[in-house]
Amino acid sequence: MSLRIGIAGIAGRMGRLLAEEVAAAGAALAGGTMRPGSVTRGGAPVRVLADAPALFAASDVVIDFTHASAAAAHAAAAAQAGKPLVLGTSGLSAEEEAAVVAAAERVPVVYAANFSPGVTLALAIAERMAAALPPETYDAEILEMHHRQKVDAPSGTAIALGRAVARGRKTTLEAAGMESGRDGHYGARRTGTIGFAALRGGQVVGEHTLIFAAGSEQIALTHRSFDRRVYATGAVRAALWVQGRVPGLYDMKHVVGMA
């Protein structure tokens, strides 16, 4: 029997891509949820479930790329149903992330800021670069650009890059300090902090550049996404991978064999 994959927010832009990638992977589309008033567009008829508990009951694993405000409820529904969750929503608050961590004590959860294999590799490289480039000499700055509809900034991927830099420097992003939204007479840059700048415009899928800037040289690591499908393909890969795993919190490093 094919793996039954459910999709939260199946009528959305990512939801439709996920449905296509489920079919391409040879899995079964269990159905999806959608906001009131939403409609599916084209393709085969989709089974619409009433809510998250119904979706988890009908599925072997659920993929959620909806909104941060739904993450805690979806994590709780996963734990209640005893079904894995693949979560790609960014912008979660500390409380919402805590709900995801709590669910992972009961079921396997793949939670990643970005499901692109290329970004997964870039995060690993960023950590190694940070370990080799001391903060006293090399300032770390992260520049990202996304489409004009994106509601959170910095992006989840930008924050993941910042956390990778902090890990490489044997600290945390919170301890190192984030510098973002600089405006006016901001003062000199503080040593060891990690800077963020967010650009929004047009329909840019996602661009992220990590810069290490010293007095004598500058090194940049850049990843560009040209098609959202790369995230859908990665998420479906994660859904296939997570089936049968023990409860725990996983990310794309585990899925691609880098952890």
C-alpha positions in Angstrom: 0.0 0.0 0.0 1.3 3.4 -1.0 2.2 5.9 1.8 -0.7 8.2 2.3 0.5 11.9 2.5 -1.9 14.6 3.7 -1.3 18.3 2.9 -2.3 21.2 5.2 -3.4 24.1 3.1 -3.7 22.1 -0.1 -5.3 25.0 -2.1 -2.4 27.3 -1.5 0.6 27.9 -3.9 2.8 25.4 -2.0 0.0 23.1 -1.3 -0.7 22.6 -5.0 3.0 22.0 -5.7 3.1 19.5 -2.9 0.2 17.6 -4.3 2.0 17.3 -7.7 5.2 16.1 -6.0 3.3 13.5 -4.0 2.0 12.0 -7.2 5.4 12.2 -8.8 6.9 10.3 -5.9 4.4 7.5 -6.3 2.7 8.1 -3.0 -1.0 8.5 -2.3 -2.6 11.9 -1.7 -4.7 11.4 1.4 -6.3 14.8 1.0 -5.9 18.2 2.5 -7.3 21.0 4.5 -8.0 24.5 3.2 -9.2 27.8 4.5 -12.9 28.6 4.2 -13.5 30.2 0.8 -10.4 28.6 -0.8 -10.8 26.6 -4.0 -8.6 24.0 -5.7 -7.5 24.7 -9.2 -7.1 22.2 -12.0 -5.8 18.7 -11.7 -7.7 15.7 -10.3 -10.4 16.2 -7.6 -8.9 16.6 -4.1 -10.4 15.1 -1.0 -10.9 18.0 1.4 -10.9 17.2 5.2 -12.7 19.3 7.7 -9.8 20.0 10.0 -6.3 19.0 11.1 -7.4 16.0 13.3 -9.4 14.6 10.4 -6.4 15.1 8.1 -4.1 13.2 10.4 -6.6 10.4 10.8 -6.7 9.9 7.0 -3.0 10.2 6.5 0.2 8.3 7.3 2.1 11.6 7.4 1.1 15.2 7.0 3.1 18.1 5.4 2.4 21.6 6.7 3.6 24.8 4.9 0.7 27.0 6.0 1.2 29.7 8.7 3.0 30.0 12.0 -0.3 30.5 13.8 -1.3 27.0 12.8 1.9 25.2 13.8 1.1 24.5 17.4 -2.4 23.1 16.6 -1.0 20.9 13.8 1.8 19.6 16.1 -0.7 18.8 18.7 -2.9 17.0 16.2 0.1 15.0 15.0 0.9 13.9 18.6 -2.7 13.0 19.3 -3.0 10.9 16.2 0.4 9.3 16.5 1.4 10.4 13.0 4.6 12.0 11.7 4.6 15.7 10.7 6.8 17.5 8.1 6.8 21.2 9.0 8.1 23.8 6.7 6.4 26.9 8.1 8.7 29.8 9.2 8.3 32.6 11.6 7.3 30.5 14.6 7.3 32.2 18.0 9.2 30.6 20.9 5.9 29.2 22.2 5.0 27.7 18.9 8.4 26.1 18.5 8.0 24.7 22.1 4.7 23.1 20.9 6.6 21.5 18.0 9.3 20.2 20.3 6.7 18.8 22.7 5.0 16.9 19.8 8.4 15.5 18.8 8.5 13.7 22.1 5.6 11.6 20.9 6.0 11.4 17.1 8.7 12.0 14.6 8.7 15.6 13.3 10.9 16.9 10.4 11.1 20.7 11.0 13.3 22.7 8.7 13.6 26.4 7.7 14.2 25.3 4.2 13.7 21.9 2.4 16.1 22.6 -0.4 19.1 20.1 -0.5 21.3 23.0 -1.6 20.3 25.1 1.4 21.0 22.1 3.6 24.5 21.9 2.3 24.9 25.7 2.5 24.1 25.6 6.2 26.8 23.0 6.8 29.3 25.0 4.9 28.3 28.2 6.8 29.1 26.5 10.1 32.5 25.3 8.9 33.3 28.8 7.5 32.3 30.4 10.8 34.6 28.0 12.7 37.5 29.0 10.6 36.9 32.8 10.5 37.1 34.4 14.0 34.5 37.0 14.9 37.2 39.4 16.1 38.4 39.7 12.5 35.4 38.6 10.3 32.0 40.3 10.6 29.1 38.0 9.6 26.3 39.6 7.6 23.3 37.8 6.0 21.3 39.4 3.2 18.1 37.8 1.9 15.4 38.8 -0.6 12.0 37.3 -1.1 8.7 38.1 -2.9 6.6 41.0 -1.8 4.0 38.8 -0.2 6.3 37.3 2.4 5.2 38.3 5.9 8.1 37.5 8.2 11.6 39.0 8.2 14.3 37.9 8.5 13.3 34.7 6.7 13.5 31.4 8.4 16.4 30.4 6.1 18.3 33.6 7.0 17.9 32.8 10.7 19.0 29.2 10.1 22.2 30.6 8.5 22.7 32.9 11.5 22.3 29.9 13.8 24.8 27.9 11.7 27.3 30.8 12.0 26.8 30.9 15.8 27.2 27.1 16.1 30.5 27.3 14.2 31.6 30.0 16.7 30.6 27.8 19.7 27.8 30.1 20.8 24.1 30.7 20.0 22.5 33.4 17.9 20.8 34.9 20.9 24.1 35.1 22.8 26.0 36.5 19.8 23.4 39.1 19.1 21.3 39.8 16.0 21.7 43.2 14.3 18.8 43.9 12.0 16.7 46.9 11.0 19.6 49.3 11.3 18.4 52.9 10.9 19.6 56.4 11.7 22.6 57.0 13.9 23.0 53.3 14.8 26.6 53.5 16.0 29.5 51.3 15.2 29.0 47.6 14.5 29.5 45.5 17.6 32.2 42.7 17.4 30.8 39.2 17.2 27.2 40.0 16.3 25.5 38.6 13.3 23.9 41.1 10.9 20.6 40.6 9.0 19.2 42.6 6.1 15.9 41.7 4.4 14.7 42.9 1.0 11.2 42.4 -0.3 10.0 42.9 -3.9 8.5 41.3 -7.0 8.2 37.6 -7.0 11.7 36.5 -5.9 11.4 32.9 -4.7 14.4 33.2 -2.3 17.9 34.5 -2.3 20.3 34.3 0.6 23.9 35.5 0.9 26.2 35.0 3.9 29.1 37.5 3.9 32.2 37.3 6.1 33.9 40.7 5.9 37.4 41.4 7.2 39.7 44.4 6.7 41.7 42.6 4.1 39.2 40.2 2.4 35.6 39.3 1.9 34.0 35.8 1.4 30.4 35.3 0.3 28.3 32.2 0.2 25.1 32.5 -1.9 22.1 30.3 -2.6 19.3 31.2 -5.0 16.0 29.4 -5.5 14.4 29.8 -8.9 11.4 27.5 -8.4 9.3 26.8 -5.2 9.1 23.2 -6.4 12.5 22.5 -4.9 10.9 23.0 -1.5 8.0 20.7 -2.3 10.2 18.0 -3.7 12.4 18.1 -0.5 9.3 18.1 1.8 7.9 15.0 0.0 11.3 13.4 0.3 11.2 14.1 4.0 7.7 12.6 4.3 8.9 9.4 2.7 12.0 9.3 4.9 10.2 10.0 8.2 7.9 7.0 8.0 8.8 4.5 10.6 11.3 6.7 12.5 11.3 6.9 16.3 9.8 10.0 17.9 12.2 13.0 17.8 12.9 16.3 16.1 14.6 15.9 12.8 15.7 18.3 10.0 16.8 18.1 6.4 20.4 17.1 7.5 18.9 13.8 8.7 16.9 13.4 5.5 19.8 13.8 3.1 22.2 11.8 5.3 24.3 14.6 6.7 23.6 14.0 10.3 
